[in-house]
Amino acid sequence: MMMEKSNLPRILRKPQIKKVTALSDPTIWRLEKAGKFPKRLQLGDNSVGWLEHEVLEWIASRPRGAEKSEAA
């Protein structure tokens, strides 16, 4: 059974992740290691990616400036 293209999960590579999140490589790595960022998928021997919907959900869950100040 073939899935329609619109139903396929989209995989983002590291340059796309950095652009969408504005995070550096070390920050992404630290957040992943701490379980605070979506887990990467091993695509091949030397390539990884992240599921777009997981990254977008992570971004949406981040506190905004005013919310962060109120919580502090």
Order of alpha helices (4+ residues) and beta strands (2+ residues): beta-alpha-alpha-beta-beta-alpha-alpha
